[in-house]
Amino acid sequence: MPSRLPAFRPPPALLASLLLMGLAPAMARGGDEHAHHHHHAASAVSRSEITLALPQVKLRSQDGAAVMFADTLDDGRPVLLNFIYTSCTAICPPMTRIFAEVQESLGADRPRVRLVSVSIDPEQDTPQRLKDYARQFGAAEPWLFLTGSAAASTTVQKAFNSYRPDKMGHTPVSFLRRGPGQPWVRLDGLAQAGDLLRELRPMLPPRP
């Protein structure tokens, strides 16, 4: 049976409002390590198209399976990808919640899309920790949460031009691709489920 999302699902507008509400206290504290996360989450979404070469690095899924990153993404399905880490308390939970909303909205098309969340804190994010995190959001196949060595994670982040030396500088960004060899759509900002689905649905091949 597919996993179900938790009972309470804040709508996208509420998620954005909550983030905005959290901005003032974070700024007032000054030393809050996630204050700038709130700032970026509240910014507008910008769209661009990019081309990149997927690195052939080995990572591990939330089930502990070793996977080759490029081969996993090049299985022919459209891909929706982001970068997260499990101890993040600002942008990562809403980003993951939005991916969960996309997963649910896809319905019968869910197996036709590869969702991928790559940890930018692999030294802390073990496969088991990612599995527990994925369960909180009702993640189901074929959504992969990937971790590995610090070097492998950095290589992937750099390939997507998303690397920050300090994980606290992590900004919300989502990537979508129709298929192997195709350009990627890059959405900088806290793209909502509707934004992602508008990009993703035309990428699905017609059903036979």
C-alpha positions as CSV (number, residue, x, y, z in Angstrom):
1,M,0.0,0.0,0.0
2,P,1.4,3.5,-0.8
3,S,2.3,5.7,2.1
4,R,-0.2,8.4,3.1
5,L,0.6,11.9,4.0
6,P,0.1,13.0,7.6
7,A,-3.4,14.2,8.4
8,F,-2.6,17.9,8.6
9,R,-1.5,19.4,5.3
10,P,-1.1,23.1,5.4
11,P,-2.0,24.7,2.0
12,P,0.8,26.5,0.1
13,A,-0.4,29.9,1.1
14,L,-0.3,29.0,4.8
15,L,3.2,27.6,4.4
16,A,4.3,30.9,2.9
17,S,2.6,32.8,5.7
18,L,4.2,30.8,8.4
19,L,7.6,31.4,6.9
20,L,7.0,35.1,6.7
21,M,5.8,35.1,10.3
22,G,9.0,33.4,11.4
23,L,11.2,36.0,9.7
24,A,10.8,38.8,12.3
25,P,11.7,36.6,15.4
26,A,14.6,35.1,13.6
27,M,16.0,38.5,12.6
28,A,15.4,39.8,16.1
29,R,17.5,37.0,17.6
30,G,20.4,37.9,15.3
31,G,22.3,34.7,16.1
32,D,19.7,32.4,14.7
33,E,21.6,30.2,12.3
34,H,18.5,29.8,10.1
35,A,17.5,33.5,9.8
36,H,18.7,33.8,6.3
37,H,16.9,30.6,5.3
38,H,13.6,32.5,6.1
39,H,14.8,35.4,4.0
40,H,15.3,33.2,0.9
41,A,12.2,31.2,1.4
42,A,10.1,34.4,1.3
43,S,11.6,35.6,-2.0
44,A,9.9,35.3,-5.4
45,V,10.5,32.3,-7.6
46,S,12.7,32.8,-10.7
47,R,12.8,30.3,-13.6
48,S,15.8,29.5,-15.8
49,E,16.9,26.6,-18.1
50,I,20.3,25.1,-17.7
51,T,22.4,22.2,-19.1
52,L,24.7,20.1,-17.0
53,A,26.5,16.9,-16.8
54,L,25.4,14.5,-14.1
55,P,28.4,13.2,-12.1
56,Q,29.0,9.5,-11.8
57,V,29.3,9.3,-8.0
58,K,28.0,6.6,-5.7
59,L,25.4,7.5,-3.1
60,R,23.1,5.6,-0.8
61,S,19.4,5.7,-0.7
62,Q,17.2,5.9,2.4
63,D,17.0,2.1,2.3
64,G,20.8,1.8,2.4
65,A,21.1,0.7,-1.2
66,A,24.2,1.9,-3.2
67,V,23.2,3.8,-6.3
68,M,25.1,5.6,-9.1
69,F,23.7,9.0,-9.2
70,A,23.7,9.6,-12.9
71,D,22.4,6.2,-13.8
72,T,19.6,6.5,-11.3
73,L,18.4,9.9,-12.8
74,D,18.8,8.7,-16.3
75,D,16.3,5.9,-16.1
76,G,14.0,7.6,-18.7
77,R,11.5,9.2,-16.4
78,P,11.1,13.0,-15.7
79,V,13.0,14.0,-12.6
80,L,12.1,16.5,-9.9
81,L,15.1,17.2,-7.6
82,N,16.0,19.3,-4.6
83,F,18.7,19.5,-1.8
84,I,17.8,19.2,1.8
85,Y,19.2,18.2,5.2
86,T,17.3,16.6,8.0
87,S,18.3,18.9,10.9
88,C,17.2,22.0,8.9
89,T,14.3,23.7,10.7
90,A,13.6,26.5,8.1
91,I,13.3,25.9,4.4
92,C,13.8,22.1,4.2
93,P,10.5,21.0,5.9
94,P,8.3,23.2,3.6
95,M,10.3,22.2,0.6
96,T,9.8,18.5,1.4
97,R,6.2,19.1,2.2
98,I,5.7,20.6,-1.2
99,F,7.4,17.6,-2.9
100,A,5.0,15.4,-0.9
101,E,2.0,17.5,-2.2
102,V,3.4,17.0,-5.8
103,Q,3.7,13.2,-5.1
104,E,0.1,13.0,-3.9
105,S,-1.2,15.2,-6.8
106,L,0.4,13.0,-9.4
107,G,-1.9,10.2,-8.4
108,A,-1.7,7.3,-10.9
109,D,1.3,9.1,-12.6
110,R,3.4,9.0,-9.5
111,P,5.5,5.9,-10.6
112,R,6.3,7.8,-13.9
113,V,8.2,10.6,-12.1
114,R,11.5,10.2,-10.2
115,L,11.6,12.5,-7.2
116,V,15.0,12.9,-5.6
117,S,16.1,14.7,-2.5
118,V,19.9,14.9,-2.0
119,S,21.3,15.6,1.5
120,I,23.8,18.4,1.8
121,D,24.8,17.2,5.3
122,P,25.8,13.6,4.5
123,E,28.0,13.2,7.6
124,Q,24.9,13.5,9.8
125,D,22.2,12.3,7.4
126,T,22.7,8.5,7.5
127,P,20.3,6.3,5.4
128,Q,18.3,5.5,8.5
129,R,18.0,9.2,9.4
130,L,16.8,10.0,5.9
131,K,14.4,7.1,6.0
132,D,12.9,8.4,9.2
133,Y,12.7,11.9,7.7
134,A,11.0,10.6,4.5
135,R,8.5,8.7,6.6
136,Q,7.4,12.0,8.3
137,F,6.3,13.4,5.0
138,G,4.7,10.2,3.6
139,A,7.4,9.8,0.9
140,A,6.8,6.7,-1.2
141,E,8.4,5.0,-4.2
142,P,9.9,6.2,-6.5
143,W,11.0,9.2,-4.3
144,L,14.7,8.7,-3.3
145,F,16.5,10.4,-0.5
146,L,20.2,10.2,-1.2
147,T,23.3,10.6,1.0
148,G,26.9,9.5,0.9
149,S,30.4,10.9,1.4
150,A,30.9,14.6,1.8
151,A,32.9,14.6,-1.4
152,A,30.1,12.9,-3.4
153,S,27.5,15.3,-2.0
154,T,29.6,18.3,-2.8
155,T,30.2,17.0,-6.4
156,V,26.5,16.7,-7.0
157,Q,25.8,20.1,-5.5
158,K,28.5,21.7,-7.7
159,A,27.1,20.0,-10.8
160,F,23.8,21.8,-10.1
161,N,25.5,25.1,-9.2
162,S,24.0,24.9,-5.7
163,Y,27.0,24.3,-3.5
164,R,27.5,26.5,-0.5
165,P,30.5,25.9,1.8
166,D,28.3,26.4,4.8
167,K,25.0,24.4,4.8
168,M,23.4,27.4,6.6
169,G,23.7,29.3,3.3
170,H,21.5,26.7,1.6
171,T,18.7,28.4,-0.5
172,P,15.5,26.9,-1.8
173,V,15.8,25.7,-5.4
174,S,14.1,22.9,-7.4
175,F,15.2,21.2,-10.6
176,L,13.1,19.5,-13.2
177,R,14.1,17.6,-16.4
178,R,12.0,15.8,-19.0
179,G,14.5,13.0,-19.7
180,P,18.2,12.1,-20.2
181,G,20.0,14.7,-22.3
182,Q,17.3,17.3,-21.9
183,P,17.9,20.7,-20.3
184,W,16.9,21.3,-16.7
185,V,14.4,23.8,-15.5
186,R,15.7,25.6,-12.4
187,L,13.3,27.3,-10.0
188,D,15.0,29.5,-7.5
189,G,12.8,30.3,-4.5
190,L,10.2,28.4,-2.7
191,A,8.3,27.0,-5.6
192,Q,4.9,25.7,-4.6
193,A,3.3,22.4,-5.7
194,G,1.3,24.1,-8.4
195,D,4.4,25.7,-9.8
196,L,6.2,22.3,-9.9
197,L,3.2,20.5,-11.4
198,R,2.8,23.1,-14.2
199,E,6.4,22.4,-15.2
200,L,6.2,18.6,-14.6
201,R,2.9,17.5,-16.3
202,P,4.0,18.5,-19.8
203,M,7.1,16.5,-19.3
204,L,5.2,13.3,-18.9
205,P,5.1,11.2,-22.1
206,P,1.6,10.3,-23.5
207,R,0.2,7.1,-22.2
208,P,0.2,4.3,-24.7
